[in-house]
Amino acid sequence: MKIIYGNKFIEVKECTSFYSRLKGFMFKKDINYSLLFNRCNSIHTFFMRENIDVIMCDSNNTIIKYYRNLGKNKIIWPQKKVRKVFETPSNYFNINIGERMIIE
C-alpha cells in the first residue's frame, strides 16, 4: 500500500494489532515509510527518536489536521471528524488542509 499526494508517494504500513498501534515509530531511526492508524483520532510521540509529520483525515482521506515536524513527548488529543491518522517522515509532503490523499 502507498500514499500518493501531489507528485510524491511513500510506502504505508497499516498498524492493526494493539502492539503495532501502541509502538508506531517508537525507538525508530531513519524513518523511510509511513504508518496508517485506522479508526484513530489521537496520537502520542513518546519514546520517538525522530520528528514526524502527522496527517489526520476523515473517512474519505480528506485532510482535516496536519502537524508538521512534531517532536517527541507530544500528545495530540482526540480530534473531531478524524477517522485515520498517517505518520510520515518529517517534511516529506507539502500538505494542504482540505485536499484529498490517494491510498493505493
C-alpha positions as CSV (number, residue, x, y, z in Angstrom):
1,M,0.0,0.0,0.0
2,K,1.2,3.6,-0.6
3,I,0.1,7.2,-0.1
4,I,0.1,9.4,-3.2
5,Y,-0.1,13.1,-2.6
6,G,0.9,15.7,-5.3
7,N,3.8,14.2,-7.2
8,K,5.2,12.1,-4.4
9,F,4.4,8.8,-2.9
10,I,5.6,6.7,0.1
11,E,5.0,3.1,1.3
12,V,2.4,2.7,4.0
13,K,2.3,0.0,6.7
14,E,-1.0,-0.4,8.4
15,C,-1.0,-0.8,12.2
16,T,-3.7,-3.3,13.0
17,S,-2.7,-5.0,16.3
18,F,-2.7,-3.4,19.7
19,Y,1.1,-3.7,19.9
20,S,1.7,-2.2,16.5
21,R,-0.7,0.7,17.2
22,L,1.0,1.3,20.6
23,K,4.5,1.1,19.3
24,G,4.2,3.1,16.0
25,F,7.6,4.7,15.3
26,M,8.8,4.4,18.9
27,F,12.6,3.9,19.0
28,K,12.9,4.0,15.2
29,K,15.7,5.9,13.4
30,D,15.9,6.8,9.7
31,I,12.2,6.5,9.0
32,N,11.5,6.0,5.3
33,Y,7.9,4.8,5.3
34,S,4.5,5.8,6.6
35,L,2.2,4.3,9.2
36,L,-1.6,4.2,9.0
37,F,-3.9,4.1,12.0
38,N,-7.5,3.4,11.0
39,R,-10.3,4.3,13.4
40,C,-7.9,6.6,15.3
41,N,-8.2,10.3,16.1
42,S,-5.3,11.0,18.6
43,I,-1.6,10.0,18.9
44,H,1.4,10.5,21.1
45,T,5.1,10.7,20.3
46,F,6.6,9.3,23.5
47,F,9.9,7.5,23.0
48,M,10.4,8.8,19.5
49,R,13.9,9.3,18.1
50,E,12.9,11.5,15.2
51,N,10.3,14.2,14.4
52,I,7.4,13.1,12.2
53,D,4.6,14.7,10.3
54,V,1.1,13.7,11.4
55,I,-1.7,13.8,8.8
56,M,-5.3,13.4,10.1
57,C,-8.0,12.5,7.7
58,D,-11.7,11.8,7.5
59,S,-13.1,8.5,6.1
60,N,-12.7,9.8,2.6
61,N,-9.0,10.6,3.1
62,T,-9.6,14.4,3.1
63,I,-7.0,16.1,5.2
64,I,-8.5,17.7,8.3
65,K,-5.5,18.4,10.5
66,Y,-1.8,18.5,9.8
67,Y,1.1,18.6,12.3
68,R,4.5,19.3,10.7
69,N,7.7,18.3,12.3
70,L,6.1,17.1,15.5
71,G,8.7,16.4,18.2
72,K,9.0,13.8,20.8
73,N,6.9,13.6,24.0
74,K,3.8,15.3,22.5
75,I,0.2,14.4,22.6
76,I,-2.4,15.2,20.0
77,W,-5.7,14.9,21.8
78,P,-8.8,13.4,20.0
79,Q,-9.9,15.5,17.0
80,K,-13.5,15.7,15.8
81,K,-14.2,14.1,12.4
82,V,-10.8,12.4,12.2
83,R,-11.0,8.7,11.3
84,K,-7.5,8.0,10.0
85,V,-4.1,9.1,11.1
86,F,-0.9,8.8,9.0
87,E,2.5,9.3,10.4
88,T,5.2,10.1,7.8
89,P,8.8,11.2,7.9
90,S,9.2,14.8,8.8
91,N,8.7,17.3,5.9
92,Y,8.1,14.6,3.3
93,F,4.9,16.0,1.9
94,N,3.8,19.7,1.4
95,I,0.3,19.2,2.8
96,N,-2.7,21.5,2.4
97,I,-5.8,21.1,4.6
98,G,-8.9,20.2,2.7
99,E,-7.1,18.3,-0.1
100,R,-7.5,14.5,-0.5
101,M,-4.8,11.9,-0.3
102,I,-4.9,8.8,-2.5
103,I,-4.2,5.4,-1.0
104,E,-3.4,2.5,-3.3
